[in-house]
């Protein structure tokens, strides 16, 4: 069976400079390869407008709390647009690595599907090499070739119990109803590094395994306190 490749986002909304650089590359590549990508969605003009705002705010944010907040909000706008653009590219490329490369996105192989992967278990989260970051370590054995996505949620009050947070019960609590944010998507288990976390603020983390188009359920949430 022919190996398929798909466009991936190896950047998060918190990596504002990398995000702007990726968006600039995608804009350039899609413009230069308009014969292959005739109707980008979002449009090149829309991407350019929002990315220009992010680039400007990246330059203004240092030492300015208001501009930093504006930059972070704008980064989310650009990130969501790039997610939509990635989906458009994958619809056109249909697994063709040459076409994915022409889009400006990184290309990754589709892992051979073996069925729905088991729900991952977070073994621990440790401080990353840079300040305000966390490295997620999963319990073995891991599915060979699987990719992983990470969602995070910062509660207003200290979560109880720690961990895991109950997935349901007589009180009607639904863990999936919380406003989770997709922080990392389709990464190797060794690349599960969260950056730009708020120091001294508990964060809930959960992980999902992906084997081709098949996805596991979300892991029990793990509580981490960035330093």
PyMOL commands that set and color helices and strands:
alter all, ss='L'
color gray80, all
select helices_A, chain A and resi 16-32+44-60+65-93+97-103+175-177+189-191
alter helices_A, ss='H'
color red, helices_A
select strands_A, chain A and resi 5-8+106-109+122-127+134-138+147-153+181-187+193-194+202-211+214-215+222-225
alter strands_A, ss='S'
color yellow, strands_A
deselect
rebuild
show_as cartoon
